[in-house]
Amino acid sequence: MFKELLLSLPANIFTKFNYLKQDYVGMNFNLNIFGNIFFGFGIAFGLILISYFLGKKISNLLFKKEKKLNINYLLYIALGYITFSTGIAILGFFSFLNPGVISLYLILIILISLYPF
């Protein structure tokens, strides 16, 4: 019994090795997946930047005296995100969620957040 196991072992290893080799040879490396991942991260990072700049504008308008804290950037992002999300919610409430209106809203928010005043 032990002899039969030892004799069948090389053939079994060779067969399993061929299966494993076919799995790795048949594997494709698709760069489109990485492009989609980086595109998603770019959109998220862009929305964080827009929220930051928009929150900074709103903070400058609402609060004249600003304390210099180490966490001001978190407050700016939160104010911008609340404002941005409230605008989207209002558009949804009035059933204006179509691509043209959302694109116009995004362009308007970007222009407001980047306008120096």
N, C-alpha and C positions, 0 to 999 in steps of 0.2 A: 504494500500500500504506500509506504513512504517512497519506495523506488518509483512508482507510477506518478506520484506527485512531483518528484524531482524531474522526471522526464517530461512532464507536461508543462512545467513551469516556464522554460524558455519560450515555448510556443505561445503560451498565454501572455507572457511579458511582451513578446514581439507583436502580437495581435492588439493588445491594449495600447502599446506604443504607437502603432499605426493609426488607431482610432484617435488618440490624442493629437498626433501630428496632423491628421485631416481636419480636426477641429480648429487648430491654430492656423493652418494654411488657408482654410476656407473663411477665416475671419476678415472682414473688411474694416478698414480704418476710415471712418466717415468724418470729414472736417466740418460738414454742415451742422452736425450736432454741437460742436464747440462754437461755431458761429452763432447759433441760436442762443446758447447759454450766455455768451458775451453780449449779445444784443439785448437779452433780458436784463442783465446786470447794468448795461448802459442806460436803459430806460429807467430802472430803479434809481440809479445814481443821479440821473438827470432830474427826476422828480424830487429827490432829496435836495438838490441844489436849488431848484425852483422854489421849493417850500422854504428853504433857508432865506433866500433873497426876498421873497414875498413877506415872510415873517419879520424880517429886518425892517422892511418898509412900514409894515403895520405897527410894529413896535415903536418906530420913530414917530409915527403919526399919533399914536395913542398915549404914549408915555414920554413926556418931555425930558424928565430927569431919569437918566439910566445909570444904574449901579453897575460898575465893572465887576462882573462875576465870572468865574471860570466856566460856568455852564450856560452862558448866554446863547451859545449856538444851539443848544437843545431847546431853549425857549423859542428861538427864532424858527426852528424847524417845526415845532409844535404849532405855533401861531399860523405859519404858512400852510401847514397840512390841514389845520382846522378850516381855514379860509377856503383853500382849494377844494376840500371835500364838501364843504357846505354849498359851494357853487355848483358842484356836480349833483348834489342832492336836490337843490332847487331846480336845476334843469330836468332832473328825473321826475320831480313832483309835477312840473308843468308839461311833461311828456315831450321834451325837446331833445331826447337822447338819440339823435341821428348823427351820422358821421360829419356832416357839414357844420352843425352847431357845436359839436364837441371840438372839432378842429379850430373853429373860430374862438371858442372859449380858451383853449390851450394857447393859441397865439396871443390872445388878449392878456392872459395871465403871465406869459413869458415877457411880453412887452412891458407890462406894469412892473414886474419884478426886476427887470434890467434897466428901466428908465431911471436915470440919476436925478433925483430931486430930494 
